[in-house]
Amino acid sequence: MEALLSTTYINPNLLWVVTGTAGLAAISALIGTFTYLQKKSLLSDAVAHGMLPGIAGAFLLYGQKDPLILMLGALTWGFISVFSIDWISRNTLLRPTGAMAVVLSVYFGLGMMLLTRVQQSGLPDATGLQGFLFGQAASIVPYDLLIFLLFGVLALILLIANYRHLKWVSFDPEGAKSRGVRVDRYHHLLSILVVTGTAIGLQSIGLILMASLLITPAALARMWTNKLSNMLLLAAAFGAGSAIVGASISFIDAKMPTGPWIVLCLAGTLLVSAFFSPQKGWWKSYLQRKQNTAQIHRENLLKTMFHLKETGLNTVGESDILKKRHFGKLSKLLQELQKLQCIEKQEQGWVFTEIGLQEGRRLTRLHRLWELYLTRKLRLQTDHIHPLAESIEHIITPELEVALLKELGNPEVDPHMSIIPYDKPQTHD
């Protein structure tokens, strides 16, 4: 790390290239966000691989590794790839994903043939074209970076100018149509942006891994937010951060390609996000499941104590509860209910508070109502309904309870002839 910092401050060319590469990565990530939202992730991969014939072909025609010429060649074959995908999906039985797979493999194979021809041509810059496969930020000179940044800025301006309509098309294409938006036009615009966003990162990231830079930052950002503006900012930050690390390592060790290091940085961030993101993180899911399980155990205990109260036991001990139903860590559950002011500890045992009595009555009522619904409406046998009611009673909302009561006509007993307890007497039509 110390070597990286010292190299960055001593070598101004490194600072220039790393900053420029980070900017290109941020722009690509912004474009990739809309590609991700419109579920066209494979398009960027097909376009990136399809650009290889354009790069190799432009070099063979021009004879030099001029970034402008190579960029134009990449853009040309990128658009050819998009057109080919559209034509194949419209005129054959292949779906768009199948058409993308065909274009990716065929055009990449053609590009590899041309690249082999380039290597055999004996031209001075022929070996430098290998950097377009996996990326080599160390080989980028300021002039190259300026060309890429020029196209990147143009793509960014186009994205900003059409942000509102792209947002509509991404989230609600039918609603956009009803507002008079020409959805097809913005699909084509997104294709243009994908081609441009892919082309600007080819030399620094490499065409084989370029799709990762477009899509992975967007997927990462989606884990942390539901708001599009925040998602765009996070995607740009993730893309730029990974590009800084990859480009710096490529400068320190010229044999290290940039693209794989960028992808590894993104993969590491993805792993951390998968565990800790507030939206769909594994850790949050684990805590939520744990909380739900604890809540279900507490509710089952309240319901069991209410059943005992129905038999005349107003004060119950742990042995009374365990005879009725087994609970693991019963003492802990009782203490939790005491903290929630649902029960109180007396000398002879545990008794309900008013809050706990109402909750126990409610849970028992929901269980018996659902059992009755299963037998009346779904024609299930009474010996099959208890497990189903056990699983459903914990998620029945007050609105659903009202609907059940209306559907069943405020019944007084369940299928087992047990009284359905209400908070107040029910009126019958």
LOBAMI-558956 format. One record per residue (C-alpha): x, y, z negated. Coordinates in steps of 0.1 Angstrom, whole numbers. Last residue first. Example, Ala and Ser with C-alpha at 12.3 -4.5 7.8 and 13.67 -1.06 7.14 Angstrom:
BEGIN
> u v w
> 137 -11 -71
> 123 -45 -78
END
This chain:
BEGIN
> u v w
> -773 -112 -111
> -754 -121 -142
> -740 -97 -167
> -708 -106 -185
> -701 -102 -222
> -669 -83 -229
> -632 -93 -228
> -641 -125 -211
> -632 -161 -221
> -641 -188 -196
> -655 -217 -217
> -641 -251 -210
> -665 -274 -190
> -636 -290 -172
> -646 -274 -139
> -645 -239 -157
> -673 -224 -178
> -692 -191 -179
> -692 -181 -143
> -693 -144 -132
> -708 -151 -98
> -680 -171 -82
> -672 -147 -53
> -678 -116 -75
> -656 -129 -103
> -629 -139 -78
> -630 -105 -61
> -626 -88 -95
> -597 -111 -103
> -581 -102 -70
> -582 -65 -78
> -568 -72 -113
> -539 -90 -97
> -534 -128 -97
> -496 -134 -97
> -492 -154 -130
> -524 -175 -124
> -512 -189 -91
> -486 -215 -103
> -506 -229 -132
> -538 -229 -111
> -521 -252 -86
> -507 -275 -113
> -543 -278 -129
> -562 -284 -96
> -556 -321 -88
> -576 -339 -116
> -606 -317 -108
> -608 -328 -72
> -605 -301 -46
> -635 -289 -26
> -617 -257 -14
> -645 -233 -24
> -660 -249 -55
> -632 -269 -69
> -604 -245 -61
> -624 -215 -72
> -632 -232 -105
> -595 -238 -111
> -588 -202 -102
> -614 -189 -127
> -599 -212 -154
> -564 -200 -150
> -574 -164 -147
> -595 -166 -179
> -567 -183 -198
> -543 -155 -187
> -567 -128 -197
> -574 -143 -231
> -537 -146 -239
> -532 -110 -228
> -561 -97 -249
> -549 -117 -279
> -513 -104 -275
> -524 -68 -275
> -547 -73 -305
> -518 -90 -324
> -518 -127 -324
> -506 -148 -353
> -474 -167 -360
> -467 -190 -390
> -477 -195 -427
> -457 -166 -441
> -466 -143 -412
> -448 -134 -380
> -466 -112 -356
> -476 -116 -319
> -479 -96 -288
> -459 -66 -300
> -434 -69 -271
> -407 -75 -297
> -428 -103 -312
> -432 -118 -277
> -394 -119 -273
> -390 -134 -308
> -415 -162 -299
> -396 -169 -267
> -363 -172 -286
> -378 -196 -311
> -393 -217 -282
> -359 -222 -266
> -373 -248 -242
> -411 -251 -245
> -431 -283 -246
> -469 -280 -248
> -497 -288 -273
> -476 -306 -299
> -448 -281 -293
> -472 -252 -302
> -483 -268 -335
> -447 -276 -344
> -437 -240 -338
> -463 -228 -362
> -497 -214 -356
> -521 -190 -374
> -556 -186 -360
> -560 -223 -354
> -597 -228 -347
> -596 -249 -315
> -599 -217 -294
> -568 -203 -313
> -548 -233 -301
> -558 -225 -265
> -548 -189 -272
> -514 -201 -284
> -509 -220 -252
> -519 -190 -231
> -494 -168 -249
> -467 -195 -244
> -475 -198 -207
> -472 -160 -204
> -438 -160 -221
> -425 -188 -199
> -438 -170 -168
> -421 -137 -178
> -388 -156 -184
> -390 -171 -150
> -398 -138 -134
> -368 -121 -151
> -345 -149 -140
> -358 -147 -105
> -352 -110 -105
> -317 -113 -119
> -308 -139 -92
> -323 -117 -65
> -303 -87 -77
> -272 -108 -77
> -279 -122 -42
> -283 -87 -28
> -314 -79 -8
> -320 -42 -13
> -298 -32 -42
> -266 -46 -26
> -245 -65 -50
> -238 -100 -36
> -245 -96 1
> -228 -62 -1
> -196 -78 -14
> -196 -104 14
> -204 -77 40
> -175 -56 28
> -152 -85 32
> -166 -92 67
> -162 -56 77
> -125 -56 66
> -120 -89 84
> -136 -75 115
> -113 -44 114
> -83 -67 109
> -93 -89 138
> -96 -59 161
> -63 -42 154
> -39 -68 167
> -8 -74 145
> 24 -76 164
> 30 -38 159
> 32 -43 122
> 29 -10 104
> 9 6 132
> -16 -24 135
> -20 -23 97
> -30 14 99
> -54 8 128
> -72 -20 109
> -75 -1 77
> -87 31 93
> -111 11 116
> -127 -6 85
> -133 28 69
> -147 43 101
> -172 15 107
> -184 14 71
> -187 52 70
> -206 53 103
> -230 26 91
> -235 44 58
> -244 77 75
> -268 59 100
> -285 40 72
> -289 71 51
> -307 88 80
> -328 56 87
> -340 51 51
> -343 16 39
> -309 15 22
> -281 -7 9
> -285 -39 29
> -294 -20 61
> -260 -3 59
> -242 -36 61
> -262 -47 91
> -255 -14 108
> -218 -17 100
> -219 -53 114
> -236 -44 147
> -213 -20 167
> -180 -30 152
> -188 -67 155
> -197 -63 192
> -162 -50 198
> -146 -83 188
> -138 -98 222
> -136 -64 238
> -108 -51 217
> -108 -28 187
> -85 0 197
> -84 -5 234
> -121 -14 238
> -135 12 214
> -147 38 239
> -162 11 262
> -186 -4 236
> -202 29 226
> -205 38 263
> -222 6 273
> -244 7 242
> -253 43 249
> -264 35 284
> -284 5 272
> -300 28 246
> -310 52 274
> -325 23 293
> -346 14 263
> -354 51 260
> -368 53 295
> -388 21 289
> -406 37 260
> -419 66 279
> -433 86 250
> -470 96 255
> -479 96 218
> -497 62 223
> -465 48 238
> -446 59 206
> -472 41 185
> -467 9 205
> -429 13 202
> -431 17 164
> -397 13 146
> -371 15 173
> -391 35 198
> -400 61 173
> -364 65 161
> -351 66 196
> -377 94 202
> -365 114 173
> -328 109 180
> -328 119 216
> -305 149 214
> -285 133 186
> -278 102 207
> -269 122 238
> -245 144 218
> -229 112 203
> -225 97 238
> -208 128 250
> -186 128 219
> -176 92 226
> -168 99 262
> -145 127 252
> -131 107 223
> -120 79 246
> -102 103 270
> -86 121 240
> -74 89 226
> -57 79 258
> -39 113 259
> -29 109 222
> -12 76 229
> -27 42 220
> -3 13 218
> -5 12 180
> -43 8 181
> -40 -27 197
> -73 -43 203
> -81 -80 206
> -88 -84 243
> -79 -49 255
> -44 -53 241
> -37 -78 268
> -37 -50 293
> -3 -38 282
> 14 -67 300
> 6 -53 334
> 21 -19 327
> 51 -23 350
> 34 -42 378
> 47 -78 384
> 14 -89 399
> 12 -122 380
> -1 -105 348
> -27 -87 369
> -38 -120 386
> -43 -135 351
> -64 -105 342
> -85 -110 373
> -92 -146 364
> -99 -136 328
> -123 -110 341
> -142 -135 362
> -146 -158 331
> -158 -128 311
> -183 -121 338
> -196 -156 339
> -197 -162 301
> -213 -129 291
> -237 -127 320
> -250 -162 313
> -253 -156 275
> -271 -123 282
> -296 -140 305
> -303 -166 279
> -310 -139 253
> -332 -120 278
> -353 -151 286
> -344 -174 315
> -372 -184 338
> -359 -162 366
> -367 -129 382
> -372 -105 352
> -346 -120 328
> -320 -123 356
> -326 -87 368
> -323 -72 333
> -292 -92 324
> -276 -83 358
> -285 -46 353
> -269 -45 319
> -238 -63 332
> -235 -40 361
> -237 -11 337
> -208 -25 317
> -190 -32 349
> -190 5 358
> -183 16 323
> -152 -6 321
> -139 6 355
> -145 42 345
> -126 36 312
> -98 19 331
> -95 49 355
> -96 74 326
> -72 54 305
> -45 52 332
> -29 18 330
> -14 20 365
> -18 1 398
> -50 18 408
> -68 -11 425
> -53 -38 403
> -59 -17 371
> -95 -10 381
> -101 -47 386
> -86 -57 353
> -107 -31 334
> -139 -37 354
> -136 -75 353
> -132 -72 314
> -163 -51 310
> -187 -81 309
> -172 -93 276
> -182 -60 260
> -216 -59 277
> -225 -94 266
> -214 -86 230
> -234 -53 229
> -265 -70 243
> -263 -98 216
> -274 -72 190
> -305 -62 208
> -329 -65 178
> -342 -29 182
> -329 -21 147
> -295 -35 155
> -292 -16 188
> -303 15 170
> -276 10 144
> -250 1 171
> -251 36 184
> -242 50 150
> -215 22 146
> -200 31 179
> -197 68 169
> -181 58 136
> -156 35 153
> -146 63 177
> -141 86 147
> -120 60 129
> -99 55 160
> -93 92 162
> -82 95 126
> -60 64 128
> -45 77 161
> -37 112 147
> -24 100 114
> -2 75 131
> 11 101 155
> 19 124 124
> 43 97 111
> 57 107 77
> 23 110 59
> 9 78 72
> 41 58 68
> 43 68 32
> 8 58 25
> 11 24 43
> 44 16 26
> 29 24 -8
> 0 0 0
END
